[in-house]
Amino acid sequence: MKARVFVTLKNGVLDPQGKAIGHALNGLGFGSVGEVRQGKVIDLELSESDPAKAKASLKDMCEKLLANTVIEKYEIEIK
């Protein structure tokens, strides 16, 4: 089973990398770009065949390692 985890900063947390990306895009002539928030995508392949168990395991992975839950939020997508 394949899964994808999207990790992004929570609302209200400053995103200096997103600001730098937005500034660079504006400098390249993409003036219609407003606020930019950046994050990360993690693709995983799991041997689990039960989607409910896989989602529970992925949630545990996110809470323990993949996301800093103090400042980041995550979304799990099972394929």
C-alpha positions in Angstrom: 0.0 0.0 0.0 1.3 3.5 -0.8 0.8 6.6 1.3 1.6 10.2 1.0 2.0 12.6 3.9 1.7 16.4 3.4 3.4 18.4 6.2 2.9 22.2 6.4 3.3 24.9 8.9 0.3 25.7 11.0 -1.5 29.0 10.4 0.1 31.8 12.3 3.6 30.3 12.3 6.1 32.4 10.4 7.3 30.9 7.1 10.6 32.6 6.1 11.2 30.1 3.3 7.8 30.7 1.9 8.4 34.5 2.1 11.7 34.1 0.2 10.0 32.0 -2.5 7.2 34.6 -2.9 9.8 37.4 -3.1 11.8 35.6 -5.7 8.7 34.8 -7.8 7.7 38.5 -7.7 11.3 39.5 -8.7 11.0 37.1 -11.7 8.0 39.0 -12.9 5.2 36.8 -11.4 3.5 39.8 -9.7 0.2 38.0 -9.2 1.7 35.7 -6.6 0.7 36.7 -3.1 1.5 34.9 0.1 3.4 31.6 -0.3 3.6 28.8 2.3 5.9 25.9 1.7 5.9 22.4 3.1 7.0 18.9 2.4 5.6 15.7 0.8 6.7 12.3 2.1 5.9 9.2 0.0 5.9 5.9 1.8 5.3 2.3 0.8 3.7 0.2 3.5 3.4 -3.6 3.8 0.1 -3.2 5.7 -3.0 -4.2 3.7 -5.7 -2.8 6.1 -6.2 0.9 5.3 -7.4 1.6 8.9 -4.3 0.1 10.4 -2.1 1.8 7.9 -3.7 5.2 8.7 -3.2 4.6 12.4 0.4 3.6 11.8 1.0 6.7 9.7 -0.5 9.0 12.3 1.9 7.5 14.8 4.8 8.1 12.5 3.8 11.7 12.0 3.3 12.3 15.7 6.7 10.8 16.5 9.0 11.8 13.6 7.6 13.1 10.3 6.0 16.3 11.7 6.8 18.7 14.5 3.3 18.9 15.8 4.0 22.1 17.8 4.3 24.1 14.6 3.3 21.8 11.8 0.1 20.1 10.7 -0.1 17.0 8.5 -2.5 15.3 6.1 -2.4 11.6 5.3 -3.4 10.2 1.9 -3.6 6.5 1.3 -3.4 5.3 -2.3 
